[in-house]
Amino acid sequence: MTGEEKPDPVAAAAEQGRICALAANGQRDLQRCAAGHAELFPGRPFDATLFSSIALAIAFSAPWCTAEELALTNRAVLWGFAVDWQVDHLAASRSEVDRIVKTCLSVVDGAAPDDPLGRFLAELRDDLAATPAYAELRGPWRDAMERTLDAMAREWEWKQADRPTLADYLANADNLAATVNVAHWIHTGDPGTHRELPRLVAVSDEVQRALRLVNDLGTHRRDREWGDLNALMLVDDPAEIERRLAEQVDHCRRLLADLAPACPRQADFLARQLGFTSGFYRLTDFWGAQ
Protein backbone atom coordinates (compact mmCIF):
# COMPACT_ATOMS: atom_id res chain seq x y z
CA MET A 1 0.00 0.00 0.00
CA THR A 2 3.08 2.26 0.16
CA GLY A 3 2.84 5.22 -2.17
CA GLU A 4 -0.95 5.21 -2.35
CA GLU A 5 -2.61 8.48 -1.54
CA LYS A 6 -4.61 8.27 1.66
CA PRO A 7 -8.21 9.53 1.65
CA ASP A 8 -8.61 13.00 3.09
CA PRO A 9 -10.39 12.41 6.42
CA VAL A 10 -11.83 15.93 6.42
CA ALA A 11 -13.32 15.51 2.95
CA ALA A 12 -14.63 12.02 3.80
CA ALA A 13 -16.28 13.28 6.97
CA ALA A 14 -17.72 16.27 5.12
CA GLU A 15 -19.40 13.94 2.63
CA GLN A 16 -20.76 11.79 5.44
CA GLY A 17 -22.04 14.93 7.13
CA ARG A 18 -23.79 16.00 3.93
CA ILE A 19 -25.53 12.62 3.69
CA CYS A 20 -26.58 12.88 7.33
CA ALA A 21 -28.00 16.32 6.57
CA LEU A 22 -30.09 14.77 3.78
CA ALA A 23 -31.33 12.28 6.35
CA ALA A 24 -32.07 15.04 8.89
CA ASN A 25 -34.20 16.84 6.33
CA GLY A 26 -35.91 13.56 5.52
CA GLN A 27 -36.63 12.80 9.16
CA ARG A 28 -38.26 16.19 9.70
CA ASP A 29 -40.43 15.66 6.64
CA LEU A 30 -41.46 12.20 7.84
CA GLN A 31 -42.34 13.55 11.27
CA ARG A 32 -44.54 16.22 9.67
CA CYS A 33 -46.12 13.55 7.48
CA ALA A 34 -46.78 11.26 10.44
CA ALA A 35 -48.29 14.14 12.41
CA GLY A 36 -50.69 14.71 9.54
CA HIS A 37 -51.72 11.03 9.67
CA ALA A 38 -51.56 10.55 13.43
CA GLU A 39 -54.10 7.71 13.46
CA LEU A 40 -51.67 5.58 11.45
CA PHE A 41 -48.59 6.20 13.58
CA PRO A 42 -48.95 5.60 17.32
CA GLY A 43 -45.83 6.58 19.23
CA ARG A 44 -45.20 2.93 19.97
CA PRO A 45 -43.86 1.46 17.76
CA PHE A 46 -43.58 4.49 15.43
CA ASP A 47 -41.04 6.41 17.47
CA ALA A 48 -38.73 9.20 16.30
CA THR A 49 -35.90 6.72 15.74
CA LEU A 50 -37.98 4.84 13.17
CA PHE A 51 -38.40 8.06 11.14
CA SER A 52 -34.69 8.80 11.50
CA SER A 53 -33.71 5.27 10.46
CA ILE A 54 -35.86 5.39 7.31
CA ALA A 55 -34.37 8.73 6.30
CA LEU A 56 -30.83 7.52 6.97
CA ALA A 57 -31.35 4.34 4.94
CA ILE A 58 -32.61 6.25 1.91
CA ALA A 59 -30.04 9.05 2.16
CA PHE A 60 -27.16 6.57 2.29
CA SER A 61 -28.67 4.53 -0.56
CA ALA A 62 -29.05 7.54 -2.89
CA PRO A 63 -26.73 10.30 -1.65
CA TRP A 64 -26.65 11.92 -5.11
CA CYS A 65 -30.33 12.90 -4.80
CA THR A 66 -31.68 16.08 -3.28
CA ALA A 67 -33.85 16.13 -0.18
CA GLU A 68 -36.80 17.02 -2.39
CA GLU A 69 -36.17 14.01 -4.63
CA LEU A 70 -35.90 11.68 -1.64
CA ALA A 71 -39.05 12.93 0.09
CA LEU A 72 -41.37 10.72 -1.97
CA THR A 73 -39.14 7.67 -1.48
CA ASN A 74 -39.01 8.24 2.28
CA ARG A 75 -42.78 8.57 2.45
CA ALA A 76 -43.27 5.44 0.37
CA VAL A 77 -41.12 3.51 2.85
CA LEU A 78 -43.11 4.95 5.76
CA TRP A 79 -46.35 3.91 4.09
CA GLY A 80 -44.90 0.41 3.79
CA PHE A 81 -44.34 0.35 7.56
CA ALA A 82 -47.91 1.57 8.10
CA VAL A 83 -49.51 -1.13 5.97
CA ASP A 84 -47.23 -3.77 7.49
CA TRP A 85 -48.43 -2.77 10.96
CA GLN A 86 -52.05 -2.82 9.82
CA VAL A 87 -51.79 -6.31 8.32
CA ASP A 88 -49.41 -7.97 10.78
CA HIS A 89 -50.66 -6.60 14.08
CA LEU A 90 -54.06 -4.94 13.75
CA ALA A 91 -55.96 -7.19 11.32
CA ALA A 92 -57.87 -9.82 13.32
CA SER A 93 -59.25 -11.82 10.38
CA ARG A 94 -58.52 -12.72 6.79
CA SER A 95 -61.47 -10.60 5.73
CA GLU A 96 -59.80 -7.56 7.32
CA VAL A 97 -56.58 -8.33 5.48
CA ASP A 98 -58.47 -8.69 2.21
CA ARG A 99 -60.19 -5.37 2.81
CA ILE A 100 -56.82 -3.65 3.30
CA VAL A 101 -55.47 -5.15 0.08
CA LYS A 102 -58.59 -4.30 -1.92
CA THR A 103 -58.80 -0.75 -0.59
CA CYS A 104 -55.14 0.01 -1.25
CA LEU A 105 -55.23 -1.32 -4.80
CA SER A 106 -58.38 0.66 -5.55
CA VAL A 107 -56.57 3.82 -4.41
CA VAL A 108 -53.59 2.95 -6.61
CA ASP A 109 -56.10 2.64 -9.46
CA GLY A 110 -57.41 6.13 -8.78
CA ALA A 111 -60.26 5.68 -6.31
CA ALA A 112 -60.94 8.22 -3.59
CA PRO A 113 -59.67 6.95 -0.23
CA ASP A 114 -62.09 6.14 2.58
CA ASP A 115 -59.73 5.29 5.45
CA PRO A 116 -56.47 6.68 6.95
CA LEU A 117 -54.20 4.19 5.17
CA GLY A 118 -55.86 4.96 1.85
CA ARG A 119 -55.58 8.72 2.38
CA PHE A 120 -51.84 8.47 2.94
CA LEU A 121 -51.51 6.25 -0.12
CA ALA A 122 -53.55 8.67 -2.23
CA GLU A 123 -51.11 11.44 -1.37
CA LEU A 124 -48.23 9.23 -2.53
CA ARG A 125 -50.11 8.30 -5.69
CA ASP A 126 -50.79 11.92 -6.54
CA ASP A 127 -47.19 12.97 -5.88
CA LEU A 128 -45.91 10.13 -8.06
CA ALA A 129 -48.49 10.92 -10.75
CA ALA A 130 -46.95 14.39 -11.08
CA THR A 131 -43.83 12.73 -12.50
CA PRO A 132 -43.90 12.97 -16.32
CA ALA A 133 -43.06 9.27 -16.73
CA TYR A 134 -45.91 8.11 -14.51
CA ALA A 135 -48.47 7.80 -17.28
CA GLU A 136 -46.24 5.28 -19.05
CA LEU A 137 -44.95 3.52 -15.94
CA ARG A 138 -48.01 3.39 -13.72
CA GLY A 139 -48.40 -0.30 -14.56
CA PRO A 140 -45.07 -1.42 -13.05
CA TRP A 141 -45.78 0.57 -9.88
CA ARG A 142 -49.23 -0.98 -9.62
CA ASP A 143 -47.74 -4.44 -10.13
CA ALA A 144 -45.17 -3.79 -7.40
CA MET A 145 -47.84 -2.61 -4.97
CA GLU A 146 -50.00 -5.64 -5.67
CA ARG A 147 -47.09 -7.99 -5.13
CA THR A 148 -46.25 -6.35 -1.82
CA LEU A 149 -49.82 -6.45 -0.55
CA ASP A 150 -50.36 -10.04 -1.69
CA ALA A 151 -47.12 -11.10 0.01
CA MET A 152 -48.19 -9.46 3.28
CA ALA A 153 -51.55 -11.24 3.10
CA ARG A 154 -49.82 -14.55 2.40
CA GLU A 155 -47.57 -14.16 5.44
CA TRP A 156 -50.60 -13.31 7.61
CA GLU A 157 -52.15 -16.60 6.47
CA TRP A 158 -48.97 -18.51 7.25
CA LYS A 159 -48.95 -17.19 10.79
CA GLN A 160 -52.47 -18.58 11.35
CA ALA A 161 -51.72 -22.05 9.96
CA ASP A 162 -48.73 -24.14 8.94
CA ARG A 163 -45.42 -22.38 8.57
CA PRO A 164 -43.93 -22.22 5.07
CA THR A 165 -40.72 -23.78 3.88
CA LEU A 166 -37.68 -21.53 3.79
CA ALA A 167 -37.83 -21.54 -0.02
CA ASP A 168 -41.47 -20.39 -0.01
CA TYR A 169 -40.69 -17.78 2.63
CA LEU A 170 -37.87 -16.28 0.55
CA ALA A 171 -40.02 -16.39 -2.58
CA ASN A 172 -42.47 -14.20 -0.64
CA ALA A 173 -39.90 -11.49 0.15
CA ASP A 174 -42.09 -8.84 -1.47
CA ASN A 175 -43.71 -8.48 1.95
CA LEU A 176 -40.57 -6.54 2.90
CA ALA A 177 -41.92 -3.76 0.63
CA ALA A 178 -38.54 -3.07 -0.96
CA THR A 179 -40.58 -2.70 -4.17
CA VAL A 180 -40.71 0.94 -3.09
CA ASN A 181 -37.64 1.04 -5.34
CA VAL A 182 -40.02 1.11 -8.31
CA ALA A 183 -41.56 4.38 -7.13
CA HIS A 184 -38.08 5.78 -6.48
CA TRP A 185 -36.90 4.96 -10.00
CA ILE A 186 -40.05 6.31 -11.64
CA HIS A 187 -39.77 9.53 -9.65
CA THR A 188 -36.02 10.18 -9.87
CA GLY A 189 -34.92 8.18 -12.92
CA ASP A 190 -33.98 9.38 -16.39
CA PRO A 191 -35.33 7.86 -19.64
CA GLY A 192 -32.57 5.24 -19.60
CA THR A 193 -33.58 4.16 -16.10
CA HIS A 194 -37.20 3.93 -17.17
CA ARG A 195 -36.34 1.76 -20.19
CA GLU A 196 -34.41 -0.62 -17.94
CA LEU A 197 -37.12 -0.80 -15.27
CA PRO A 198 -38.03 -4.50 -15.82
CA ARG A 199 -34.39 -5.49 -15.42
CA LEU A 200 -33.98 -3.23 -12.39
CA VAL A 201 -37.01 -4.81 -10.75
CA ALA A 202 -35.63 -8.31 -11.37
CA VAL A 203 -32.31 -7.45 -9.71
CA SER A 204 -34.09 -5.58 -6.92
CA ASP A 205 -36.10 -8.74 -6.19
CA GLU A 206 -32.89 -10.69 -5.61
CA VAL A 207 -31.47 -7.96 -3.37
CA GLN A 208 -34.77 -8.00 -1.50
CA ARG A 209 -34.30 -11.70 -0.69
CA ALA A 210 -30.90 -10.93 0.80
CA LEU A 211 -32.43 -8.06 2.79
CA ARG A 212 -35.09 -10.44 4.09
CA LEU A 213 -32.39 -12.66 5.60
CA VAL A 214 -30.35 -9.71 6.91
CA ASN A 215 -33.50 -8.41 8.59
CA ASP A 216 -34.37 -11.77 10.11
CA LEU A 217 -30.91 -12.38 11.54
CA GLY A 218 -31.08 -9.01 13.26
CA THR A 219 -34.66 -9.17 14.53
CA HIS A 220 -35.32 -12.81 15.47
CA ARG A 221 -35.77 -12.01 19.18
CA ARG A 222 -38.24 -9.20 18.48
CA ASP A 223 -40.08 -11.36 15.92
CA ARG A 224 -40.58 -14.11 18.50
CA GLU A 225 -41.91 -11.60 21.03
CA TRP A 226 -44.28 -10.00 18.49
CA GLY A 227 -45.45 -13.27 16.94
CA ASP A 228 -43.94 -12.54 13.52
CA LEU A 229 -42.43 -15.09 11.16
CA ASN A 230 -38.66 -15.24 10.79
CA ALA A 231 -36.38 -17.38 8.65
CA LEU A 232 -34.66 -18.72 11.78
CA MET A 233 -37.96 -20.27 12.84
CA LEU A 234 -38.08 -22.33 9.65
CA VAL A 235 -34.79 -24.23 9.98
CA ASP A 236 -33.26 -26.55 12.54
CA ASP A 237 -29.77 -25.03 12.32
CA PRO A 238 -29.36 -21.22 12.43
CA ALA A 239 -26.14 -21.62 10.46
CA GLU A 240 -28.32 -22.50 7.46
CA ILE A 241 -29.59 -18.90 7.35
CA GLU A 242 -26.07 -17.50 7.55
CA ARG A 243 -25.04 -19.78 4.70
CA ARG A 244 -28.06 -18.86 2.57
CA LEU A 245 -27.42 -15.17 3.18
CA ALA A 246 -23.78 -15.47 2.09
CA GLU A 247 -24.86 -17.28 -1.07
CA GLN A 248 -27.56 -14.70 -1.82
CA VAL A 249 -25.19 -11.77 -1.28
CA ASP A 250 -22.66 -13.36 -3.65
CA HIS A 251 -25.46 -13.86 -6.19
CA CYS A 252 -26.48 -10.21 -5.83
CA ARG A 253 -22.91 -9.01 -6.26
CA ARG A 254 -22.72 -10.81 -9.59
CA LEU A 255 -26.07 -9.41 -10.74
CA LEU A 256 -25.07 -5.88 -9.71
CA ALA A 257 -21.74 -6.17 -11.52
CA ASP A 258 -23.61 -7.21 -14.68
CA LEU A 259 -26.10 -4.36 -14.22
CA ALA A 260 -23.55 -1.63 -13.57
CA PRO A 261 -22.39 -0.98 -17.18
CA ALA A 262 -25.95 -0.20 -18.31
CA CYS A 263 -27.28 1.30 -15.07
CA PRO A 264 -24.36 2.39 -12.87
CA ARG A 265 -26.33 4.64 -10.53
CA GLN A 266 -29.15 2.16 -10.05
CA ALA A 267 -26.69 -0.68 -9.39
CA ASP A 268 -24.95 1.55 -6.86
CA PHE A 269 -28.31 2.33 -5.24
CA LEU A 270 -29.06 -1.36 -4.73
CA ALA A 271 -25.53 -2.15 -3.55
CA ARG A 272 -25.62 0.70 -1.03
CA GLN A 273 -29.09 -0.39 0.10
CA LEU A 274 -27.79 -3.88 0.80
CA GLY A 275 -24.64 -2.61 2.49
CA PHE A 276 -26.41 -0.09 4.70
CA THR A 277 -29.00 -2.61 5.85
CA SER A 278 -26.33 -5.23 6.57
CA GLY A 279 -24.52 -2.80 8.86
CA PHE A 280 -27.66 -1.35 10.43
CA TYR A 281 -29.12 -4.64 11.61
CA ARG A 282 -25.92 -5.60 13.38
CA LEU A 283 -26.80 -3.14 16.13
CA THR A 284 -30.46 -2.12 16.01
CA ASP A 285 -33.89 -2.39 14.40
CA PHE A 286 -36.21 0.06 12.65
CA TRP A 287 -39.24 -0.59 14.87
CA GLY A 288 -39.61 0.96 18.30
CA ALA A 289 -41.11 -0.89 21.25
CA GLN A 290 -44.57 -2.35 20.73
Long-range contacts (C-beta under 8 A, 24 or more apart in sequence): 15-63, 18-63, 19-59, 19-60, 19-63, 20-56, 20-59, 22-55, 22-59, 22-63, 22-65, 22-66, 22-67, 22-70, 23-52, 23-55, 23-56, 23-58, 23-59, 23-60, 24-55, 25-55, 25-67, 26-54, 26-55, 26-58, 26-59, 26-67, 26-70, 26-71, 26-74, 27-51, 27-52, 27-54, 27-55, 29-55, 29-67, 29-71, 29-74, 29-75, 30-54, 30-55, 30-74, 30-75, 30-78, 33-75, 33-78, 33-120, 34-78, 37-82, 37-116, 37-119, 37-120, 39-116, 40-82, 40-116, 40-117, 40-120, 41-82, 43-288, 44-288, 44-289, 44-290, 45-85, 45-287, 45-288, 45-289, 45-290, 46-81, 46-85, 46-288, 47-288, 47-289, 49-288, 50-81, 50-286, 50-287, 50-288, 51-78, 53-280, 53-284, 53-286, 54-78, 54-81, 54-286, 56-276, 57-273, 57-276, 57-277, 57-280, 60-272, 60-276, 61-269, 61-272, 61-273, 61-276, 62-184, 62-188, 62-269, 62-272, 63-272, 64-265, 65-188, 69-187, 69-188, 72-124, 72-127, 72-128, 72-183, 72-184, 72-187, 73-180, 73-183, 73-184, 73-187, 73-188, 75-123, 75-124, 75-127, 76-124, 76-180, 76-183, 76-184, 77-177, 77-180, 79-117, 79-120, 79-121, 79-124, 80-148, 80-177, 80-180, 81-177, 81-286, 82-117, 82-120, 83-117, 83-148, 83-149, 83-152, 83-177, 84-152, 84-175, 84-177, 86-117, 87-152, 87-153, 87-156, 88-152, 88-155, 88-156, 88-226, 88-228, 89-226, 89-290, 91-156, 94-153, 94-156, 94-157, 94-160, 97-152, 97-153, 97-156, 98-153, 100-149, 101-149, 101-150, 101-152, 101-153, 104-145, 104-149, 105-142, 105-145, 105-146, 105-149, 108-141, 108-142, 108-145, 108-146, 109-142, 124-183, 127-187, 128-183, 128-186, 128-187, 131-186, 131-187, 133-186, 133-189, 133-191, 133-194, 134-186, 136-194, 137-186, 137-194, 137-197, 140-182, 140-186, 140-197, 140-198, 140-201, 141-182, 141-183, 141-186, 144-179, 144-180, 144-182, 144-183, 144-201, 145-179, 147-174, 147-179, 148-174, 148-175, 148-177, 148-179, 150-174, 151-175, 152-177, 155-229, 158-229, 159-227, 159-228, 159-229, 163-229, 163-233, 163-234, 164-229, 164-234, 165-234, 166-231, 166-234, 166-235, 166-240, 166-244, 169-212, 169-229, 169-231, 169-234, 170-209, 170-212, 170-213, 170-231, 170-244, 173-205, 173-208, 173-209, 173-211, 173-212, 174-205, 174-208, 176-208, 176-211, 176-212, 176-215, 178-204, 178-207, 178-208, 178-211, 178-273, 179-204, 179-208, 181-269, 181-270, 181-273, 184-269, 185-266, 189-266, 192-262, 192-263, 193-263, 193-265, 193-266, 196-262, 196-263, 196-266, 199-259, 199-262, 199-263, 200-259, 200-263, 200-266, 203-252, 203-255, 203-256, 203-259, 203-267, 203-270, 204-270, 206-248, 206-251, 206-252, 206-255, 207-252, 207-256, 207-270, 207-273, 207-274, 209-248, 210-245, 210-248, 210-249, 210-251, 210-252, 210-274, 211-273, 211-274, 211-277, 213-241, 213-244, 213-245, 213-248, 214-245, 214-274, 214-277, 214-278, 214-281, 215-277, 215-281, 216-241, 217-241, 217-242, 217-245, 217-281, 218-280, 218-281, 218-282, 218-285, 219-281, 219-285, 219-287, 222-285, 222-287, 225-290, 226-290, 249-274, 249-278
